[in-house]
Amino acid sequence: MLYRHLPFSSRVKPLRYALLALMIWGLTRITNIPFSEDLDRLLSIDQHQHQTLEKLDQFLDGKEMLALSMQAPNGIFTPEGIIALHEISERLATWQQVADVKSLTHSVKPIRNGLSFQMVPIASTNQLSPDDLKGLKDYALSNPLMRQVMVSGDAMSAIIAITLKVRSETRDFEPWLPALDKLLLPWTDRGFVFHYLGMPLAREEIQSTLATDITLILPLILLGILTVLWSFKPEVRFLIYLMLQSLLTLSLAAIFCLWWQISLSLEMFILLPVWAVVQWMSILHNTAAVDQASMEGMQNPIVAGLRRILMPSLWVYLTTLIGLLALSLSHLEWIQRISWLGAGGVLLIYLSTFGPGLVWVFWYHGSIGIEPPRAASRLPIWLSRITSRVILPYPKRIMTITLLASCLAIPGLLDMKAQVHVKQFLSPWMKTYQALEHFDQTYGGANLLKLTLDTGKPGGLHQRQILQSILDWSAQIETLPEVTAVYSYPQILTILNQIWHDPPQGFGNLPESDLLLGLFAAAVKTPGFPLMQALESPSGQIGYLYIRTPNLPSLGYLKLMNTVSNMGNQHLPKDCQLAIDDTLSSIHQADEGLRRSLLGSMTACLLALLFLLSLLWLSPLLALGTVVVNALGTLFVMGAGFLLGIELNALTCLIGAMAFGIAIDDGIHLVGYWRTKRREGIASEAALNQALQAKTNPILHTSLLLIVVFLCMTLSSFPAIQAFARLGVASFAIGLVGNLWLLPCWIRITSR
């Protein structure tokens, strides 16, 4: 009779052993869950980086590339440098998964052969005399298609480009990083310095960095959580109960992931502490409800407490679900995936906690007997007294001061800037991050901005006027501080013009003769001529100009592209149509998408919760107060954070709806308890005081759990996660103040 009203509460002992067996089986399967190595979603947060990758994919026909930068102790154009470059290229070319290797010693250049051109090796180990090396150096540093592409401007470093046969995955091949380190060790010992950049390497590093973060952060989180839980209820058996419930949910999650073939990912790492705290908040409120029922002398306090908390908990889980599902309004797949994963995890937690997890509730409370709860701290008592004696006597003043203080964050909300940058998701200690920094400093960056020039008619690109206007335009673009190189079709013709003459002359100029101009145009159409498929269309009507830049924030790219477009309008003939390959609009859309993700998801969450709570409580005014009190705190934190320099990116835009949807949970529990007491016929003031006495302890400790978890996440290696965690810490700290002080003020004002 005692358990018949609750699921999984009859036959507790047999179910307990069955659950233990299920938990052990599920936990042993966790290692079978694969790690997601798909970085496309991660790169999609930085539209410019992602589009550069897509351009390279077009050139590589879907293959994958590694870029290896070698810095020689005495410079590349020395016998030692050229020989090392050749030997390393040869070693790399023997790898089974490598399709092609390009370097100074493994690439060709055009030379004049009568009335045509032929391709010969750029560098050879048979030509290492001082004159040969000087000629090679002059050629490499004067050729715009080689300078800062194959060799650095200071002649100290050179690039080896490695093309893989297929798009690799680390589970298919041996890890790249240790293999490269081992291969390069003989040269590293001789003073050569190497940096490598490529998707396979980034996959490995993100995986290993996540593993390191988990190894460091999870023990700290557990230690902080145990401290908070011990403060809430200083009983070892209570900690065991909470761990059993958590392990049950974890084992069910592992079974679910294996069944649906869901892989572990960076998104899950971000959501894991959120899921954990959502469950622990529920357990703390469940335990407090049973303890309160015991203190009130109810006949069956376990059942009475759980039945009292069941509906408020259901609404609390719904509010958290709404907060997470509101994020699905974003156009970014990264955020949508977090939204659906987060919501699915919360649903699983609810079904576990109020389903088979009730077995552990009866095991815990039934085994120790029902007795008044013990507290390790009198802080909750003092907080409830402060609220009752200091805050509640002046509710209107407190609310007015709060509204005025919230206005201070308005400038930050109005001026929030989206600064999307892929390095926000890379640790400064990662070799990939260091390689990006190295390529920026040594080679001028690896990002490509593509511009399309339509001349309006077939062969129009070969007209002297248009060719010269593109050269003049390119020269002006190269003067911009953000630009490190410009590549275009007319440059090829100027290079051929230089090679044609003996001695070489006319560098940077088109041939004076139209006959030579036509001859060069025909020569570059020779099959195999480097890069031509990327610089002009087959019909000669459309030309492509590439601008290379270091990694810039999205606002920097927008400013640069507007400047380049204005320059093009000044130099190009009026009948030429210029397009920036949709890059400008895509970055605009990405930035606006982040703002919409933040403000849109927050607005949708506010409206949905306002409707839901109004329906639940049949009091729009009470629902409005609960929503507004928590919303003001979240908006204040976001506005203040943006004013202090925290950037809006693909993670910080999550904090609005996510923090609001979680922080409001405590407010719902407080209002729910107050309404329960009102239905029992207790006066509003007395019911509010009783609600504060009963709920201050769980509200305090659930907020502390959130703060501790997000505080530990600030130790993450990823800058974006650090910023997200800082905003979370501030949001939940402000939420604690709002639910303990501001919400009671609102209840008192509206219930008079």
C-alpha positions in Angstrom: 0.0 0.0 0.0 2.9 2.4 0.8 4.4 2.3 -2.7 1.5 1.7 -5.0 1.1 5.3 -6.2 4.7 5.6 -7.5 6.4 3.7 -10.4 9.3 1.3 -9.7 8.5 1.5 -5.9 7.0 -1.9 -5.3 9.3 -4.9 -4.9 12.2 -2.6 -4.2 14.8 -5.4 -3.4 14.4 -7.4 -6.6 14.5 -4.3 -8.7 17.5 -3.1 -6.8 19.6 -6.1 -7.8 18.3 -5.9 -11.4 19.3 -2.2 -11.6 22.8 -3.0 -10.3 23.2 -5.6 -13.0 22.0 -3.2 -15.7 24.3 -0.5 -14.3 27.4 -2.7 -14.4 26.6 -3.9 -17.9 26.0 -0.3 -19.2 29.1 1.2 -17.5 31.3 -1.5 -18.9 30.1 -0.5 -22.4 31.1 3.1 -22.1 34.6 2.4 -23.7 32.8 1.1 -26.8 31.3 4.5 -27.6 33.4 6.1 -30.4 34.8 9.6 -30.3 33.4 12.0 -32.9 36.2 13.2 -35.2 34.0 15.3 -37.4 35.5 18.8 -37.3 33.2 20.2 -40.0 30.7 21.4 -37.4 33.5 23.0 -35.4 34.9 24.8 -38.4 31.4 25.9 -39.5 31.4 28.3 -36.6 34.1 30.3 -38.4 32.5 30.8 -41.9 35.7 32.2 -43.4 37.9 29.3 -42.1 35.2 26.8 -43.3 35.0 28.4 -46.8 38.8 28.3 -47.1 38.6 24.6 -46.4 35.9 24.2 -49.1 38.1 26.0 -51.6 41.0 23.6 -50.9 38.7 20.7 -51.2 37.8 21.8 -54.7 41.5 22.0 -55.7 42.2 18.6 -54.0 39.2 16.8 -55.4 37.9 15.9 -52.0 41.3 14.7 -50.7 42.9 15.9 -47.5 46.1 17.8 -47.0 48.8 18.3 -44.4 51.1 21.3 -44.4 54.5 20.8 -42.9 56.6 23.9 -42.3 60.4 23.3 -41.9 62.6 26.1 -40.5 66.3 25.5 -41.2 69.0 26.7 -38.8 70.9 28.6 -41.5 68.1 29.2 -44.0 66.4 27.1 -46.6 68.7 28.2 -49.5 71.8 26.4 -48.2 73.0 22.9 -49.1 71.9 21.7 -45.7 68.4 23.2 -46.1 67.8 21.9 -49.6 69.1 18.4 -48.8 67.0 18.2 -45.7 63.9 19.3 -47.6 64.5 16.7 -50.3 65.1 13.9 -47.8 62.1 14.6 -45.7 59.9 14.9 -48.9 61.2 11.5 -50.1 60.5 9.9 -46.7 56.9 11.3 -46.6 56.3 10.2 -50.2 56.9 6.5 -49.1 54.0 6.5 -46.7 51.1 4.3 -47.8 48.4 6.8 -47.2 50.2 9.7 -49.0 49.2 10.4 -52.6 51.5 13.3 -53.4 54.2 15.5 -51.8 55.0 19.1 -53.0 58.0 21.1 -52.0 60.8 23.1 -53.6 62.5 19.8 -54.5 59.3 18.0 -55.5 57.6 20.7 -57.7 58.2 22.1 -61.2 58.5 25.5 -62.7 58.1 26.8 -66.3 61.2 27.7 -68.4 61.4 28.9 -72.0 62.1 26.3 -74.6 62.2 27.9 -78.0 58.7 29.3 -78.7 57.1 27.4 -75.8 57.5 26.6 -72.2 58.5 23.3 -70.5 58.3 22.3 -66.8 61.5 21.5 -64.9 62.2 20.9 -61.2 62.3 24.0 -59.1 65.2 22.8 -57.0 67.7 19.9 -57.2 70.2 18.4 -54.9 72.6 18.4 -57.8 72.6 22.1 -58.0 73.9 23.4 -54.7 76.6 25.8 -55.7 76.4 29.3 -54.3 75.3 30.7 -57.6 72.7 28.1 -58.1 71.3 28.6 -54.6 71.3 32.4 -55.1 69.4 32.1 -58.3 66.9 29.7 -56.7 66.4 32.1 -53.8 65.9 35.1 -56.1 63.4 33.2 -58.2 61.4 31.8 -55.2 61.2 35.2 -53.4 60.3 37.2 -56.5 57.6 34.8 -57.8 54.3 35.7 -56.1 53.1 32.1 -56.5 56.0 30.8 -54.5 56.8 33.6 -52.0 54.9 32.9 -48.8 53.4 29.8 -50.5 56.3 27.4 -50.7 58.9 29.5 -48.9 58.7 32.2 -46.3 59.7 35.8 -47.1 62.7 35.6 -44.8 64.0 32.5 -46.6 64.3 30.6 -43.3 61.3 28.3 -43.7 59.7 26.2 -46.4 56.5 24.2 -46.7 56.0 20.6 -47.6 52.4 20.0 -48.8 51.3 16.4 -48.2 48.1 15.2 -50.1 46.5 12.1 -48.7 45.0 9.4 -50.9 41.7 9.4 -49.0 40.1 11.5 -46.3 41.7 9.9 -43.3 40.4 9.2 -39.8 42.6 8.4 -36.9 40.9 5.2 -36.2 41.8 4.0 -39.7 45.5 4.9 -39.6 48.2 5.1 -36.9 48.1 8.5 -35.2 49.8 11.2 -37.3 51.4 13.3 -34.5 53.7 10.6 -33.0 54.5 9.3 -36.5 55.5 12.7 -37.7 57.5 13.4 -34.6 59.4 10.1 -35.0 60.1 10.7 -38.7 61.4 14.2 -38.1 63.5 13.4 -35.0 66.8 13.2 -36.9 66.4 16.7 -38.2 65.0 18.1 -35.0 68.1 16.9 -33.2 70.1 19.0 -35.8 68.3 22.2 -35.0 65.5 22.1 -37.6 62.1 23.3 -36.3 58.8 21.9 -37.6 55.2 22.9 -37.4 52.3 20.9 -38.9 48.8 21.8 -39.8 46.0 19.6 -41.0 42.6 18.1 -40.2 43.9 14.7 -39.1 46.3 16.4 -36.7 43.6 18.6 -35.3 41.3 15.6 -34.8 44.0 13.9 -32.8 44.8 16.9 -30.7 41.2 17.8 -29.9 40.6 14.3 -28.8 43.7 14.2 -26.6 43.0 17.7 -25.2 39.5 16.7 -24.3 40.8 13.6 -22.6 43.3 15.8 -20.6 40.6 18.3 -19.7 38.3 15.6 -18.5 41.1 14.0 -16.5 41.8 17.4 -14.8 38.3 18.9 -14.5 36.2 16.0 -13.6 38.0 15.2 -10.3 37.8 18.9 -9.4 34.1 18.9 -10.2 33.5 15.8 -8.1 35.5 17.2 -5.2 33.5 20.5 -5.3 30.2 18.7 -5.7 31.0 16.4 -2.7 31.8 19.4 -0.6 28.5 21.1 -1.6 26.5 17.9 -1.0 28.2 17.3 2.3 27.2 20.8 3.3 23.6 20.0 2.3 23.4 16.7 4.0 26.5 15.4 5.9 25.8 11.6 5.5 27.9 9.1 3.7 24.9 7.1 2.8 23.4 10.2 1.1 26.5 10.5 -1.1 26.3 6.8 -2.0 22.6 7.3 -2.9 23.4 10.2 -5.2 26.3 8.3 -6.8 24.0 5.3 -7.4 21.4 7.5 -9.1 24.1 9.2 -11.2 25.7 5.9 -12.3 22.3 4.6 -13.2 21.7 7.6 -15.5 25.2 7.3 -16.9 24.7 3.6 -17.7 21.4 4.3 -19.4 23.0 7.0 -21.4 25.8 4.7 -22.5 23.2 2.1 -23.6 21.3 4.8 -25.5 24.4 6.1 -27.3 25.4 2.6 -28.4 21.8 1.7 -29.5 21.5 4.9 -31.6 25.2 5.0 -32.6 25.8 8.4 -31.0 29.5 9.3 -30.7 31.2 11.3 -28.0 31.9 14.9 -29.1 33.0 18.3 -27.9 29.3 19.2 -27.6 28.8 16.4 -25.1 31.8 17.6 -23.1 30.1 21.0 -22.8 26.7 19.5 -21.9 28.0 16.8 -19.4 28.3 19.1 -16.4 24.9 20.7 -17.3 23.2 17.3 -17.4 24.9 16.2 -14.1 23.8 19.3 -12.2 20.3 19.1 -13.6 20.0 15.7 -12.0 21.6 16.6 -8.8 19.4 19.6 -8.4 16.4 17.3 -8.8 17.8 14.9 -6.2 18.5 17.7 -3.7 14.9 19.0 -4.1 13.5 15.4 -3.8 15.5 14.8 -0.6 14.5 18.1 0.9 10.8 17.4 0.1 11.0 14.0 1.9 12.8 15.6 4.8 10.2 18.4 5.0 7.4 15.9 5.0 9.1 14.0 7.8 9.5 17.2 9.9 5.8 17.9 9.4 5.0 14.5 10.8 3.2 13.0 7.8 2.3 9.3 8.0 4.2 8.2 4.9 6.8 10.9 4.4 8.6 9.2 1.5 5.5 9.0 -0.6 4.1 12.3 0.6 7.4 14.1 -0.1 7.8 12.6 -3.6 4.2 13.2 -4.5 4.5 16.8 -3.4 7.7 17.3 -5.5 6.6 15.3 -8.5 4.6 17.9 -10.4 6.9 20.9 -9.6 9.8 18.7 -10.8 8.0 17.9 -14.0 7.5 21.6 -14.7 11.1 22.3 -13.8 12.3 19.7 -16.3 10.0 21.2 -18.9 11.4 24.7 -18.3 15.0 23.3 -18.8 13.8 21.5 -21.9 12.4 24.7 -23.3 15.6 26.6 -22.6 17.6 24.0 -24.5 15.1 23.5 -27.3 15.0 27.3 -27.8 18.6 27.0 -29.0 17.5 25.0 -32.0 16.3 28.2 -33.6 19.9 28.9 -34.5 20.9 28.3 -38.1 24.3 26.9 -37.0 24.4 23.1 -37.0 26.8 23.2 -34.0 24.2 25.0 -31.8 21.3 22.9 -33.1 23.2 19.8 -32.2 23.8 21.1 -28.7 20.1 21.9 -28.4 18.8 18.5 -29.4 21.5 16.6 -27.5 20.9 18.7 -24.4 17.1 18.2 -24.5 17.5 14.5 -25.1 19.8 14.2 -22.1 17.4 16.1 -19.8 14.5 13.9 -20.9 16.6 10.8 -20.1 17.5 12.2 -16.7 13.9 12.9 -15.8 12.8 9.4 -16.9 15.7 7.9 -14.9 15.2 10.0 -11.7 11.4 9.5 -11.5 11.4 6.1 -13.0 13.8 3.3 -12.0 15.8 5.8 -9.9 13.0 5.8 -7.3 14.4 2.4 -6.2 17.4 4.2 -4.8 15.1 6.8 -3.1 13.3 4.1 -1.2 16.6 2.3 -0.5 18.1 5.5 1.0 15.2 6.8 3.1 13.8 3.4 3.9 17.2 2.0 5.1 18.0 4.9 7.5 14.5 5.5 8.7 12.8 8.8 8.6 14.3 11.3 11.0 14.7 15.1 11.0 17.5 16.1 8.6 20.9 17.2 9.8 22.6 20.2 8.3 26.3 20.9 8.2 25.8 24.7 8.0 23.5 27.2 9.4 24.0 29.5 6.4 20.6 28.6 4.8 18.8 29.5 8.1 20.6 32.9 8.2 19.8 33.5 4.5 16.1 32.9 5.0 16.1 35.2 8.0 17.9 37.9 6.1 15.2 37.6 3.4 12.4 37.7 5.9 13.7 40.5 8.1 15.8 42.7 5.8 14.6 42.2 2.2 10.8 41.5 2.5 10.0 44.6 4.5 11.0 46.8 1.5 9.9 44.8 -1.6 9.1 47.8 -3.8 12.4 49.5 -3.1 14.3 46.3 -3.7 12.6 45.8 -7.1 13.1 49.4 -8.1 16.9 49.2 -7.3 17.1 46.0 -9.3 15.4 47.4 -12.4 17.7 50.4 -12.3 20.8 48.3 -11.9 19.7 46.1 -14.8 19.7 49.1 -17.1 23.5 49.3 -16.7 23.8 46.2 -18.9 21.8 47.7 -21.8 24.8 49.2 -23.5 26.6 45.8 -23.6 23.5 44.1 -25.1 23.2 46.8 -27.7 26.9 46.7 -28.6 27.5 43.0 -28.5 29.8 42.0 -31.3 30.2 38.6 -32.9 33.9 37.7 -33.1 33.9 34.2 -34.5 37.3 32.6 -34.6 38.2 29.0 -34.9 41.2 29.4 -32.5 38.6 30.0 -29.7 38.1 26.3 -29.9 41.7 25.4 -29.8 44.0 25.3 -26.8 47.1 27.6 -27.0 49.2 24.5 -26.0 47.9 22.5 -29.0 50.3 22.1 -31.9 47.5 23.0 -34.3 47.0 26.3 -32.5 50.8 27.0 -32.5 50.9 26.0 -36.2 48.2 28.5 -37.0 50.2 31.2 -35.2 53.3 30.1 -37.0 51.7 30.2 -40.4 50.2 33.6 -39.6 53.6 35.0 -38.6 55.9 33.2 -41.0 53.8 32.9 -44.2 51.1 35.5 -43.7 48.3 33.2 -42.9 46.4 30.4 -44.5 42.9 31.9 -45.1 41.8 32.6 -48.7 39.2 35.1 -49.7 37.9 34.4 -53.2 36.7 37.2 -55.6 34.9 36.4 -58.9 35.3 38.8 -61.8 32.8 38.3 -64.7 34.0 40.1 -67.9 30.6 39.6 -69.6 31.9 37.7 -72.7 34.0 34.6 -73.5 37.7 35.4 -73.7 37.1 38.8 -72.0 39.6 38.0 -69.3 42.4 38.0 -71.9 41.9 41.6 -73.0 44.8 43.8 -72.1 42.7 46.6 -70.5 41.1 44.1 -68.1 44.3 42.3 -67.4 46.0 45.6 -66.6 43.1 46.8 -64.4 43.3 43.5 -62.4 47.1 44.0 -61.9 46.6 47.6 -60.7 43.7 46.5 -58.4 45.9 43.7 -57.0 48.8 46.0 -56.3 46.5 48.3 -54.3 45.0 45.4 -52.4 48.6 44.3 -51.4 49.1 47.6 -49.7 46.4 46.8 -47.1 48.0 45.7 -43.8 45.6 42.7 -43.4 46.6 41.3 -46.8 49.7 39.1 -47.2 49.3 38.0 -50.8 47.1 38.3 -53.9 46.9 35.7 -56.6 45.3 36.2 -60.1 45.5 35.1 -63.7 47.4 38.2 -64.9 50.2 37.4 -62.5 50.9 34.2 -64.4 51.3 36.2 -67.6 53.7 38.6 -65.9 55.8 35.7 -64.6 55.9 34.1 -68.1 56.9 37.5 -69.5 59.8 37.6 -67.0 60.9 34.1 -67.9 60.7 34.7 -71.7 63.4 37.3 -71.8 67.1 36.4 -71.4 68.3 37.8 -69.1 64.9 37.8 -67.2 63.2 41.2 -67.2 59.8 42.8 -67.2 58.8 41.4 -63.8 55.3 42.5 -62.8 54.5 43.8 -66.3 52.4 42.3 -69.1 54.2 41.6 -72.4 54.2 44.7 -74.7 53.4 42.6 -77.7 49.9 41.3 -78.3 51.4 38.3 -80.0 53.3 37.3 -76.9 50.2 37.9 -74.8 48.3 35.4 -77.0 51.2 33.0 -76.8 51.3 33.1 -73.0 47.6 32.7 -72.8 47.8 29.6 -74.9 50.7 28.3 -72.9 48.9 28.4 -69.6 46.1 26.3 -71.0 48.6 23.4 -71.3 47.4 20.5 -69.2 49.1 20.3 -65.9 50.0 24.0 -65.7 49.9 24.8 -62.0 46.8 26.5 -60.5 45.2 27.6 -63.8 41.9 25.7 -63.1 41.6 27.9 -60.0 42.4 31.2 -61.6 40.1 31.3 -64.7 37.1 29.6 -66.2 37.5 27.4 -69.2 35.8 30.0 -71.5 38.0 32.8 -70.3 35.0 34.9 -69.4 35.5 34.7 -65.6 38.6 35.2 -63.6 39.2 34.5 -59.9 41.3 36.5 -57.6 42.4 35.1 -54.2 43.4 37.3 -51.3 45.4 35.6 -48.5 45.1 36.9 -44.9 46.1 35.7 -41.5 43.3 34.6 -39.1 41.1 37.6 -38.5 37.9 37.9 -36.4 34.8 38.1 -38.5 34.5 41.9 -38.1 38.0 42.3 -39.5 37.0 40.2 -42.6 33.9 42.3 -43.2 35.9 45.5 -43.1 38.5 44.1 -45.4 36.0 42.8 -47.9 34.2 46.2 -48.1 37.5 47.9 -48.7 38.5 45.5 -51.4 35.2 45.8 -53.1 35.4 49.6 -53.2 38.9 49.3 -54.7 37.6 47.0 -57.4 34.8 49.4 -58.4 37.5 52.1 -58.9 39.9 50.1 -61.0 37.8 47.6 -63.0 35.9 48.5 -66.2 32.2 49.3 -65.7 31.0 46.3 -67.7 32.9 43.9 -65.3 30.8 42.4 -62.5 32.6 41.8 -59.2 31.3 39.3 -56.6 33.0 38.2 -53.4 31.9 34.6 -53.7 29.1 35.1 -51.1 31.8 35.3 -48.4 30.6 38.8 -47.3 27.0 37.7 -47.0 27.8 34.4 -45.3 29.9 36.1 -42.6 27.1 38.7 -42.2 24.6 35.8 -41.9 26.9 34.0 -39.4 27.3 37.1 -37.2 23.6 37.9 -37.4 22.8 34.2 -36.8 24.8 34.3 -33.5 22.8 37.4 -32.4 19.6 35.7 -33.4 20.7 32.6 -31.6 21.2 34.6 -28.4 18.3 37.0 -28.5 15.9 34.8 -30.4 16.4 31.7 -28.2 16.2 33.9 -25.1 13.0 35.6 -26.3 11.4 32.3 -27.3 12.4 30.8 -24.0 10.9 33.7 -22.1 7.6 33.6 -24.0 7.3 29.8 -23.7 8.0 29.8 -20.0 5.6 32.7 -19.4 2.8 30.8 -21.1 3.7 27.5 -19.4 3.8 28.9 -15.9 0.7 31.1 -16.5 -1.1 27.9 -17.5 0.3 26.0 -14.5 -0.4 28.6 -11.8 -3.4 30.3 -13.4 -1.7 33.5 -12.5 0.0 35.4 -15.3 1.2 38.0 -12.8 3.0 35.4 -10.7 4.4 33.8 -13.8 5.6 37.1 -15.1 7.5 37.9 -11.9 9.2 34.5 -11.9 10.3 34.9 -15.5 11.3 38.5 -15.3 13.4 38.1 -12.1 15.4 35.3 -13.6 15.6 37.0 -17.1 16.9 40.2 -15.6 19.8 38.4 -14.0 20.8 36.5 -17.1 20.5 39.6 -19.3 22.5 41.7 -16.8 25.3 39.1 -16.8 25.4 38.9 -20.6 25.4 42.7 -21.0 28.1 43.2 -18.4 30.2 40.4 -19.9 30.1 41.9 -23.4 31.0 45.3 -21.9 34.0 43.7 -20.2 35.3 42.2 -23.4 33.7 38.7 -23.6 32.9 38.0 -27.3 29.8 36.6 -28.7 30.6 33.3 -30.3 29.1 29.9 -30.9 29.3 29.0 -27.2 28.6 32.3 -25.4 25.5 32.7 -27.4 24.2 29.5 -25.7 24.3 31.0 -22.2 21.2 33.1 -22.4 18.5 30.4 -22.9 20.5 27.7 -21.2 21.3 29.6 -18.0 17.8 31.1 -17.8 16.1 27.7 -18.3 18.2 26.2 -15.5 18.2 29.2 -13.1 14.4 29.5 -13.1 14.0 26.0 -11.8 14.7 27.1 -8.2 12.1 29.9 -8.6 9.5 27.4 -9.7 10.2 25.2 -6.7 9.9 28.2 -4.3 6.6 29.4 -5.9 5.3 25.8 -6.0 5.8 25.3 -2.3 4.3 28.7 -1.5 1.2 27.8 -3.6 0.9 24.4 -1.8 0.8 26.1 1.5 -1.7 28.7 0.3 -4.0 25.8 -0.8 -3.7 24.4 2.7 -5.3 27.6 3.9 -2.2 29.3 5.3 -2.0 33.1 4.9 0.3 34.5 2.2 2.9 36.0 4.5 3.2 32.9 6.6 3.2 30.6 3.5 6.0 32.7 2.1 8.1 32.5 5.2 7.5 28.7 5.4 8.5 28.4 1.7 11.7 30.3 2.4 12.5 28.1 5.4 11.9 24.9 3.4 13.5 25.9 0.1 16.4 28.2 1.0 18.6 25.2 1.7 18.0 23.3 -1.6 18.0 26.5 -3.6 21.4 27.6 -2.1 23.0 24.2 -2.6 21.7 23.7 -6.2 23.0 27.1 -7.1 26.3 26.3 -5.4 26.4 23.1 -7.5 26.0 25.0 -10.7 28.6 27.6 -9.7 31.1 25.0 -8.7 30.7 23.0 -11.9 31.0 26.0 -14.2 33.8 27.4 -12.1 35.8 24.2 -12.7 35.0 24.5 -16.4 36.8 27.8 -16.5 40.0 25.6 -16.3 39.3 24.1 -19.7 42.0 24.4 -22.4 39.5 25.9 -24.9 39.1 29.7 -24.6 35.5 29.6 -25.8 34.6 27.1 -23.1 36.3 29.3 -20.5 34.2 32.4 -21.6 31.1 30.3 -21.6 31.8 29.0 -18.1 32.6 32.5 -16.7 29.2 33.7 -17.9 27.6 30.6 -16.4 29.2 31.2 -13.0 28.0 34.8 -13.0 24.5 33.9 -14.2 23.9 31.3 -11.5 25.3 33.5 -8.8 22.9 36.3 -9.8 20.1 33.7 -10.2 20.6 32.7 -6.6 20.2 36.3 -5.4 17.1 36.7 -7.7 15.3 33.5 -6.5 16.1 34.1 -2.8 15.5 37.8 -2.5 13.8 39.3 -5.6 11.2 36.6 -6.2 9.9 36.7 -2.6 9.6 40.5 -3.0 7.5 40.0 -6.1 5.3 37.4 -4.5 4.7 39.8 -1.5 3.9 42.7 -3.8 1.4 40.8 -6.0 -0.2 38.8 -3.2 -1.3 41.8 -1.2 
